[in-house]
């Protein structure tokens, strides 16, 4: 009896290990995570559009869990992507491949539901976060970038574009909450959502959406790394940082289901 129980336990443990290995292999085909010093680098890999389908969303969330687990005082996250696109939003081709007109909206709503906790992961991550956007970022891809604390963009290539009005799709509640939280100007929000403006880096900086614009892919990443290194030196407590961030966006956190907690990490008290 005891031997059988041990064998069952070992079998389940082995299956869990194999399952984790399979998930990691899938994740590595879509994004990678590297740590250099106290800076984590999350990179969307490949030269495709980095469409946010269930597999890519799960891969990003898996790596963000690793970042959270491995975080220490002074940690920083930099997120970037290879190719022409940072992310071109939800994978509409995957939704349309469902095989029926009725099933496509179901798949789209499924992606909307899956992406929401990814936004929550970033808003609650216990460290400063920097998006180094070196290509186009549209719809949910733009929201992915805006979910970071800092947003750097390439001058010579790439646009920001909330395409929902052109596609004929209303904004999910957490999209609206994030846009209202991150874009202070009502005129800028109008142009982004009700004009479906395609914004170059200089326009996005002027509207307060992007922090700074840079001349090349390398310059964007270098700027992100420089800021990351400066933030690492501050050696902030990650939990305190995350709670202060959440307190800055109460409406967004309410929609995301994130709750506040009091953290006191100072030895001076």
DAMOQUI-V467032 format. One record per helix or strand of 2 or more residues. SS is the DSSP state (H for helix, E for strand). FROM is the first residue (numbers start at 0). TO is the last residue. If there is no record, write none. Layout:
ss=(SS:SS)
from=(FROM:FROM)
to=(TO:TO)
//
This chain:
ss=(H:E:E:H:E:E:H:H:E:E:H:E:E:H:H:H:E:H:E:H:H:H)
from=(1:30:38:53:75:84:91:100:127:135:139:149:159:163:172:185:197:200:211:216:237:249)
to=(29:35:43:69:80:86:95:122:132:137:145:153:160:166:181:192:198:205:213:233:247:255)
//
